[in-house]
């Protein structure tokens, strides 16, 4: 989940879902102090949510949110947050908006679950990249294949690998 201010009292929220893929919603009034969304919309939260699909755009209206897991462990260290950000950015890069993610969603869920309890290692980052490449049909080409296919890789990878070491 990623959020951005929208107008005076609302938020734009981008979600990664198994069945709907990457979708964008507007949480009307979410920035008001007594909003029903208060405390439920934050980076890396695992939630169940409902929305009303838009007929004219790819921006849907968020109607409800139930917090399942705040994944507090992802905030234990900058390194865990950085790795979680990289995993989600890589998934967003290789995903088409409003196209089911299938097994990629499961990979992200496992990756974030791991990072919530473990400090990331170089091996874990390379494993995640390799699994993503396999799910995309790139075989053992790994991140190189992803970079060639999508024209780039998330820029935070360099910092992440420097911080996790060898």
N, C-alpha and C positions, 0 to 999 in steps of 0.2 A: 504494500500500500504506500502511496505517495500522495501528499496533500500540498495544495497551494491556495493562498487566499484568493477569493473570488468575490468581487464586489465588496460591499461594506460588511455584510454579516455571514456570508457563505464561504464554503470551501469547495475547491475542485479536488476530487479524490480519484486516483488511478488505482485500479485493482488488478491483481493477477489471479485468475480463476481457472480451474481445470475445465469447466464446461463452457464458459463464455470467453475465455482467453483474457487478453488485456482489455479492460473496459474503463471508461471514464464516466464519473457521475458528479453531479452537483449536490452538495449537502446544504440545502437551504437553511439559513439561520444557524448553522453549526458554530459560528463564532460568538453567538450570544451566550451570556453566562448561564442561563437556565435551559440551554438546548438539550434535547433528548439524545443528541450525539456526543455530549460532553464526556470526555474520558474514554471514548470508544474508537476514536480515529487518530491513530499514531503509527509512525513508521514501524513496520514488521509485525504489527498486531495480527493475530489470527482471529478472524471474525466470521460470522454468518451475517449476510446482509440481504436486503430486498431492495429492488429498484423498479421504477416504471420506465420501460423502454421509450425512447424518443422516436417519433415518427419521421422527424425531419433532419436529425443530426446524429452524431455519434456520442453526444453528451446526454446521458440519461439522468433521471431524478432519483436520488437516494431516498428511500422511505424508512428503513429501519436497519439497526445494527445491533448484534449481540456479540459481546466480547467472549471469545473462547480461551485465548491464551495471549497474554501480553508479551510473552517471550522476553522476560526481564533479563535473562542471561545474555542476550545480545548487546546489552548496555553495560556489561561488566568491565569491558575495556574498549579502548579506541580500536584496537586491532580486530576484535570480534565485530564491532559495528562496521568497520571498513570492509571486512570480508563479506558480511551479510549484504552490504551495499553493492559490492562487486557482483555477487551471485545474482541479485535481483536485476541489476543493470544488464548483465549478460543475458539473462532470460528475456528481458524486455527487448533487447537488440534483436534476438532471433525469433521473436514472436510477432505475428500479425495481429493487429487490433481486431477484436471480436471474432477470433478464430480459436476453437478449443485448443488448450495446451497439452492435453493428454498426459503422457508420461513426463513431460518437462515440468509440469506442476508438481508431480510426485518427487522429482529430483530436487526441486527448490525446497519443498517441504522437508525432505530428509537433510538437505544442506543446512537449512536454518535451524533444524532440530539439533544437528551436530554442533553448530556454532553456539547455540544457547548453553551448551554444557562444556565445550572444549575450546581452548585457544586454537586458532587456525594454524595449520602448518603448510609448508610448500606442497607437501604430498597431498593434503586435502584439497587445496586449490586446483592442482593439476588433475586430481581425480574428478572433481566436479566438472572441469572443462572437458575432460575426456568423455565423461558420461553424456554431457550435453552434445558433443560432436557425434557420438554414437547414435543418440536419439534423433539427431538431424540427418542421419544417413551418411555421415562423413567418415565413418570408420575410424581408423587410427590416425587420421590427419589432425585430430585435436584442434587446438586453438588456431593453428595455422590455417586449417580448412575453414573455420568460422570466419577468421579475418578476411580470407579470400572471397568467401561467399557473400559476406555482409559489408565488406569494404572497410571495416574498422573493428576494433575491440574497445571495451570501456577503458578510458584513460586512467582510471584509478588502479588498474592492474599493476602498473609499474610500482607505485607506492606500496601496494599490498605485498608484492613479492620482496621488495626491499626490506619491509618490516618483519616478514616471517622468516627471512634468511634462507639458508639451504637445508 
